[in-house]
Amino acid sequence: MGSTSENNRSTGVGRRDLIRRSAALGLISVPTMSFLAACASSGGGGDEDKAKAGKKTEQNPLAVNETAQLEFVLFDGGFGKEYAEDAVKIYEKNFPEAKVKFSATQKIQSTLQPRFNQGTPPDLIDNSGAEQMDMGVLVGKKQLADLTPLLDAPSYDDPAKKVRDTLRPGIVEMGQFDGDPVWIMYYAYTVYGVWYSQKALDSLDATYPETWDEMLAVCEKAKKKGMAGWTYAGKYPYYLPFSLYPMIAKVGGREVLDAIDNLEPNAWKHPAVKTCFEAYYELYKKGYVLKGTPGLDHIQSQTAWAQGKALFIPNGSWVENESAKVIPADFDLAVSGPTGIDSSDAMPFGTIWASGGEPFIVPAKANNASGGMEQLRIMLGEASSRNFTAKVKSLTAYNGGTDGITLTPGLKSGVAALDKAGDNVVNPRLQDWYVQLQKEQIGVGGLGEMMAGRLTPAEAVKKIQGYADAAAKDTAIKHYKHQ
């Protein structure tokens, strides 16, 4: 996920080009959450423990050892695990003598960090969820394998094309931190924003609000009908930035988010940040947030929202699949970019955050790294991509695979939101570069406390700036900047 500039080496292809070229295909996805993460030192495991290379052939371009075990750990979240299990079956068919150990868990960090420390990590990991391991730390401590061999390998469907040539624009660059190596393969595409039921909005005789005065008026209408204006994942308040960060960019400009990502001094003291914090705090002060929200997790808040207890929820496009069992058939799921303040905003209404999501990694000390990359090569093929989109209502990094698939309401709305955004797509990098800062400190310690009424906006800004300053000065943290 890179932020904003056309020349940003972290994002490579400009975000505007990325969206223009992919919006027509429909976009939606998942994300990536995390709570704590740092993986400490590596240790253990040497090259002598690694599987010997197999024979390189046209069918086996990565020279996978055909008898070596492959261990694949998936985050068990909004996309479920069936799509990955289906892809594993293809691997097993191609390498019938190889045993695949597949597992899915929500406890990524607590399950796998000890194994990284011992030098015995799995071969392929979907590093996502509330316990996502800190990607910046993993890269900084050289604990990930460079995925360039995968990207330069022939694609699964067409040996005349490299894998990298089959991916949506910007995906390769998103996996880079410094220089050319690619450490992460973002498998899904995500639209972040404000999600709502168009049916519920229509019942209020209202349209999606473009200014904050209009937002407050819609929330007041909802309140009079017994519906809260907003809810959010109170236990994981780092969901709030999914709409708050693009609102900050809308009000103050893209450069405000870049400065925040770069950990620049006083970046959080920009007037746009203060204005947006005060706007969100007003939702709390006026009683427009669903009662009890600070105690709800993501599933509970999404369920309450799907049941019509709240009108708006900040989320990512995985919500359509994750909440499929509780969203009514006539809900008419929709997403929008954030409401702004007024016509003085730096960017137009429709500005939105969209990017690749669901980060897959191959550990540097994996016993069967080539097997992990081959499993990804399979997943980035057309059949696996179509299977993912059909089953989980989201697109993959593969640039295609949507023919014949009926787009669901949320997916359609995500495409429409991207079309409306045009060039005005932003992509903050904090959740990639500084997981602990973003999730625990800014999210839980700052925004969560403010929205629960325990901090004023001014106090939240001061506290968050302190967290950012501490991270900037911490020599144990690898620091990244937009180029």
C-alpha positions in Angstrom: 0.0 0.0 0.0 1.8 3.1 -1.0 0.5 6.6 -0.6 0.1 9.2 -3.1 2.7 10.3 -5.5 3.2 9.3 -9.0 6.9 9.2 -8.4 6.7 7.2 -5.2 9.0 4.3 -5.5 7.0 2.4 -2.9 4.0 2.5 -5.0 5.8 2.5 -8.4 3.0 2.9 -10.9 1.0 6.0 -9.9 -2.1 5.3 -7.9 -4.1 7.1 -10.6 -2.8 4.7 -13.3 -3.4 1.7 -11.0 -7.0 2.6 -10.4 -7.7 3.7 -14.0 -6.5 0.5 -15.4 -8.1 -1.8 -12.8 -11.4 -0.1 -12.0 -13.0 -1.4 -15.1 -12.4 -4.9 -13.8 -14.0 -4.3 -10.5 -12.1 -4.1 -7.3 -12.6 -5.1 -3.8 -10.9 -6.9 -1.1 -9.5 -7.5 2.2 -7.1 -6.2 4.1 -5.0 -6.6 6.6 -5.3 -6.0 10.2 -2.8 -6.5 13.0 -2.3 -6.0 16.6 1.2 -6.6 17.8 3.8 -7.9 15.7 7.5 -7.5 16.0 9.5 -10.6 15.1 12.8 -10.4 17.0 16.0 -12.0 15.9 16.1 -15.0 13.6 18.3 -17.7 15.0 18.3 -21.4 14.4 17.8 -23.2 11.1 20.6 -23.2 8.5 20.8 -23.9 4.8 21.6 -27.5 5.6 17.9 -27.9 6.8 16.5 -26.6 3.6 15.0 -28.9 1.0 17.3 -29.5 -1.9 16.3 -28.0 -5.2 14.3 -30.2 -7.6 14.7 -30.4 -11.4 13.8 -27.3 -13.3 11.4 -28.0 -16.1 8.8 -26.2 -18.1 6.2 -27.5 -15.7 8.4 -26.8 -12.7 10.1 -23.5 -13.5 11.0 -22.8 -9.8 12.8 -26.2 -9.4 10.5 -27.3 -6.6 11.7 -30.4 -4.8 8.9 -32.8 -5.8 9.0 -34.8 -2.5 9.6 -32.0 0.0 6.9 -31.1 2.4 5.2 -27.7 2.0 3.8 -25.9 5.0 1.2 -23.2 4.4 -0.4 -21.1 7.2 -3.4 -19.0 6.2 -5.0 -16.2 8.2 -8.6 -17.5 8.9 -10.5 -14.2 8.3 -13.0 -12.6 6.1 -12.1 -14.6 3.0 -12.3 -17.9 4.7 -10.0 -20.8 3.8 -11.7 -22.6 1.0 -10.0 -20.7 -1.8 -6.6 -21.6 -0.4 -7.6 -25.2 0.1 -8.6 -25.4 -3.5 -5.3 -24.0 -4.6 -3.5 -26.5 -2.4 -5.2 -29.3 -4.2 -3.7 -28.1 -7.4 -0.2 -28.1 -5.8 -0.8 -31.7 -4.5 -2.0 -32.8 -8.0 1.2 -31.3 -9.5 3.5 -32.8 -6.9 1.8 -36.0 -5.8 4.8 -37.2 -3.7 4.9 -34.0 -1.7 2.9 -33.7 1.6 1.2 -30.3 2.2 0.6 -29.3 5.7 -2.1 -26.6 5.6 -3.6 -24.8 8.5 -5.6 -21.7 9.2 -5.5 -19.5 12.3 -6.4 -16.1 13.5 -3.4 -16.1 15.8 -0.7 -15.4 13.3 1.7 -13.5 15.4 1.5 -15.6 18.6 1.6 -18.8 16.6 4.4 -17.9 14.2 6.7 -15.4 15.9 8.3 -18.1 18.1 9.0 -20.1 15.0 10.6 -17.2 13.3 12.8 -16.7 16.3 13.7 -20.4 16.3 14.5 -20.3 12.6 11.7 -22.8 11.7 9.0 -20.8 10.0 6.4 -22.3 7.6 7.0 -22.0 3.8 4.1 -19.7 3.0 2.1 -17.4 5.3 -0.9 -15.2 4.8 0.3 -12.5 7.3 -3.0 -10.8 8.1 -5.5 -10.2 10.8 -5.5 -8.7 14.3 -2.2 -10.6 15.0 -0.4 -9.7 11.8 3.3 -9.7 12.2 5.0 -6.4 11.6 6.0 -6.3 8.0 8.5 -3.5 8.5 10.2 -5.4 11.2 10.3 -8.6 9.2 11.8 -6.8 6.2 14.2 -4.8 8.4 15.5 -7.9 10.1 15.9 -9.8 6.7 13.4 -12.5 7.7 11.6 -12.6 4.4 12.6 -14.1 1.1 12.8 -11.9 -2.0 9.9 -13.0 -4.3 11.7 -11.8 -7.5 12.2 -15.5 -8.6 8.4 -16.0 -8.5 7.8 -12.8 -10.4 10.3 -13.7 -13.1 9.0 -17.2 -13.5 6.6 -18.1 -16.3 3.0 -17.5 -15.4 0.9 -20.5 -14.5 -1.4 -20.1 -17.6 1.0 -18.8 -20.2 4.7 -19.7 -20.3 5.3 -16.8 -22.6 4.4 -14.4 -19.9 6.2 -13.8 -16.6 4.1 -13.8 -13.4 4.9 -10.1 -13.0 3.3 -9.4 -16.4 0.0 -10.9 -15.3 -0.5 -8.7 -12.2 -2.5 -5.6 -11.7 -0.5 -2.3 -12.0 1.2 -1.3 -8.7 1.1 -4.8 -7.0 4.8 -5.5 -7.5 5.7 -2.0 -6.2 3.5 -2.4 -3.1 5.6 -5.4 -2.0 8.8 -3.3 -2.1 10.2 -1.3 0.8 13.6 -0.1 -0.3 15.0 -0.8 -3.7 14.2 -3.7 -6.1 13.5 -6.7 -3.9 9.8 -7.7 -3.5 9.1 -9.0 0.0 5.3 -9.3 -0.1 2.7 -10.5 -2.6 -0.6 -8.7 -1.9 -3.1 -11.2 -3.1 -6.4 -9.4 -2.9 -7.6 -5.9 -3.7 -9.3 -3.7 -1.1 -11.6 -0.7 -1.2 -11.6 1.1 2.2 -14.3 3.5 3.1 -17.7 4.1 4.7 -20.0 1.1 4.1 -23.8 1.3 4.4 -27.2 -0.1 3.3 -28.6 1.9 0.4 -32.0 0.6 1.4 -31.5 2.1 4.9 -30.4 5.4 3.5 -33.3 5.5 1.2 -35.7 4.8 4.1 -34.4 8.1 5.7 -35.1 9.9 2.4 -31.4 10.8 2.4 -28.5 10.6 0.1 -24.9 9.9 1.1 -23.6 13.1 2.8 -20.8 15.0 1.1 -20.2 17.6 3.8 -20.0 17.2 7.5 -23.1 19.3 8.2 -25.0 16.9 5.9 -23.4 13.9 7.8 -24.7 15.2 11.1 -28.1 15.9 9.6 -28.4 12.3 8.3 -27.2 10.9 11.7 -29.9 13.0 13.4 -32.6 11.6 11.0 -31.3 8.1 11.8 -31.3 8.8 15.6 -35.0 9.9 15.4 -35.9 6.6 13.8 -34.0 4.6 16.5 -30.9 3.9 14.4 -27.4 5.0 15.4 -25.5 7.0 12.8 -22.2 5.0 13.2 -20.6 2.0 14.7 -17.1 0.6 14.4 -14.8 -2.1 15.7 -14.4 -0.6 19.2 -12.0 -3.3 20.3 -9.9 -2.8 17.2 -10.3 1.0 16.6 -7.6 0.9 13.9 -10.6 0.3 11.6 -11.5 4.0 12.0 -8.6 5.1 9.7 -10.2 3.3 6.8 -12.4 6.3 6.4 -10.6 8.8 8.6 -7.2 8.8 6.8 -8.7 9.5 3.3 -10.9 12.2 5.0 -7.7 13.8 6.3 -6.3 13.7 2.7 -9.5 15.1 1.3 -9.4 18.0 3.8 -5.7 18.8 3.8 -4.2 17.1 0.6 -2.3 14.0 -0.1 0.9 15.5 1.3 -0.6 15.4 4.8 -0.7 11.6 4.7 2.8 11.4 3.2 4.1 13.4 6.1 2.4 11.2 8.6 3.8 8.1 6.9 7.3 9.6 6.9 7.1 10.3 10.6 7.8 13.9 10.0 7.9 16.2 13.1 4.4 17.7 13.9 2.8 15.9 11.0 -0.2 15.0 13.2 -0.6 18.7 14.2 -1.6 19.7 10.7 -4.9 21.6 10.8 -6.6 19.0 8.6 -5.9 16.3 11.2 -7.3 18.4 14.0 -10.4 19.3 11.9 -11.1 15.6 11.1 -10.6 14.5 14.7 -13.0 17.1 15.9 -15.6 16.0 13.3 -15.4 12.3 14.4 -15.5 13.4 18.0 -18.7 15.3 17.3 -20.3 11.9 16.3 -19.6 10.7 19.9 -20.6 14.0 21.6 -24.0 14.2 19.8 -24.8 10.5 20.6 -24.6 9.4 17.0 -22.4 6.3 17.7 -24.1 3.1 18.6 -24.2 2.7 22.4 -21.6 0.1 23.6 -19.5 0.3 20.4 -16.2 0.7 22.3 -16.7 -2.8 23.6 -17.5 -4.5 20.3 -15.1 -6.4 18.1 -15.2 -6.3 14.3 -17.7 -9.1 14.0 -20.1 -7.8 16.6 -20.0 -4.2 15.2 -20.6 -5.6 11.7 -23.5 -7.7 12.9 -25.1 -4.8 14.7 -24.7 -2.7 11.5 -26.1 -5.5 9.3 -29.1 -5.7 11.6 -29.9 -2.0 11.0 -28.8 -0.8 14.4 -26.3 1.6 12.8 -26.2 3.3 9.4 -22.5 3.7 8.7 -19.4 1.6 9.4 -15.7 2.2 8.4 -14.4 -1.0 6.9 -12.7 -2.7 4.0 -14.3 -4.6 1.1 -13.8 -7.9 2.8 -16.9 -7.0 4.9 -19.2 -8.3 2.2 -17.9 -11.8 2.5 -17.2 -11.7 6.2 -20.7 -10.5 7.0 -22.5 -12.5 4.3 -24.4 -14.6 6.9 -25.9 -11.6 8.6 -26.4 -9.1 5.8 -30.0 -9.3 4.6 -30.7 -10.2 1.0 -32.3 -6.8 0.3 -29.6 -4.8 2.2 -28.2 -3.2 -1.0 -24.6 -2.9 0.3 -22.8 0.2 -0.8 -19.5 2.0 -0.1 -18.4 5.6 -0.4 -15.4 7.7 0.0 -15.4 9.7 3.2 -17.6 12.7 3.8 -15.6 15.9 3.8 -15.9 19.2 5.8 -17.1 21.6 3.0 -16.1 23.1 -0.3 -12.8 24.3 1.1 -11.4 20.8 1.2 -8.2 20.2 -0.8 -9.5 17.2 -2.7 -13.0 16.5 -4.1 -15.8 14.4 -2.8 -15.1 10.8 -3.8 -11.5 10.7 -2.6 -11.0 7.2 -1.4 -8.4 4.7 0.0 -7.9 1.7 -2.2 -5.0 -0.8 -2.5 -3.8 -4.3 -2.6 -4.4 -6.4 0.5 -4.0 -9.8 2.1 -0.1 -10.0 2.3 1.5 -13.3 1.5 5.1 -13.9 2.5 7.7 -16.6 2.2 10.2 -16.6 5.1 13.9 -16.4 4.3 14.5 -19.4 6.5 11.6 -21.5 5.1 12.6 -25.1 4.5 10.8 -25.1 1.1 10.8 -21.5 -0.1 10.5 -22.6 -3.8 7.4 -24.6 -2.8 5.9 -21.6 -1.1 6.5 -19.5 -4.3 5.1 -22.2 -6.5 1.9 -22.3 -4.4 1.7 -18.5 -4.9 2.3 -19.0 -8.7 -0.7 -21.4 -8.8 -2.9 -18.9 -6.8 -1.9 -16.1 -9.2 -3.2 -18.2 -12.2 -6.5 -17.5 -13.8 -8.4 -20.5 -12.4 -7.5 -19.8 -8.8 -8.1 -16.1 -9.2 -11.6 -16.7 -10.7 -12.3 -19.2 -7.8 -11.3 -16.6 -5.2 -13.4 -13.9 -6.8 -16.5 -16.1 -7.2 -16.3 -17.4 -3.6 -15.3 -14.4 -1.6 -16.6 -11.4 -3.6 -13.2 -9.9 -4.1 -10.6 -9.5 -6.8 -7.0 -10.8 -6.7 -3.8 -9.3 -7.9 -4.2 -11.3 -11.1 -5.2 -8.8 -13.8 -8.3 -10.6 -15.1 -10.3 -13.6 -14.2 -13.7 -11.9 -13.9 -15.4 -13.0 -17.1 -18.7 -14.7 -16.4 -18.7 -13.8 -12.7 -21.8 -11.9 -11.5 -20.6 -8.9 -9.4 -22.2 -8.7 -6.0 -23.7 -5.4 -4.7 -20.6 -4.5 -2.6 -18.2 -5.4 -5.5 -20.3 -3.3 -7.9 -20.4 -0.4 -5.4 -16.6 -0.6 -4.9 -16.1 -0.4 -8.7 -18.4 2.6 -8.8 -16.6 4.3 -5.9 -13.2 3.9 -7.7 -14.7 5.2 -10.9 -15.9 8.3 -9.0 -12.5 8.7 -7.3 -10.6 8.7 -10.6 -7.2 10.2 -9.8 -8.2 10.9 -6.2 -7.1 7.6 -4.6 -4.8 7.6 -1.6 -2.9 4.8 0.1 -1.4 5.4 3.5 1.5 3.1 4.3 1.5 3.2 8.1 -0.2 -0.2 8.4 2.5 -1.7 6.3 5.5 0.1 7.6 4.8 0.5 11.3 2.2 -2.0 12.5 2.6 -1.5 16.2 2.4 2.3 15.9 -0.7 2.1 13.6 -2.7 -0.6 15.4 -1.8 -0.4 19.2 -0.8 3.2 19.6 -2.6 5.4 17.0 -5.6 3.0 16.8 -6.2 1.7 20.4 -4.3 4.3 22.4 -5.3 7.4 20.5 -8.4 7.1 18.3 -10.1 4.4 20.4 -9.7 6.5 23.5 -11.0 9.6 21.8 -14.1 7.9 20.3 -14.8 6.4 23.7 -14.8 10.0 25.2 -11.7 9.5 27.2 -9.6 11.9 25.2 -10.4 15.2 23.6 -9.4 15.7 19.9 -6.5 18.0 21.1 -5.4 15.4 23.6 -5.6 12.6 21.0 -3.5 14.6 18.5 -0.8 15.3 21.2 -0.7 11.7 22.3 -0.5 10.3 18.7 2.2 12.8 17.8 4.1 11.6 20.8 3.8 8.0 19.6 5.0 9.0 16.1 7.9 11.0 17.5 9.0 8.0 19.6 8.9 5.7 16.6 10.9 8.2 14.5 13.6 8.3 17.2 13.7 4.5 17.9 16.9 3.2 16.3 15.6 -0.4 16.7 12.9 0.4 14.1 13.6 0.3 10.4 12.3 3.6 8.9 10.8 4.1 5.5 9.9 7.2 3.5 8.0 8.0 0.3 10.5 8.5 -2.5 
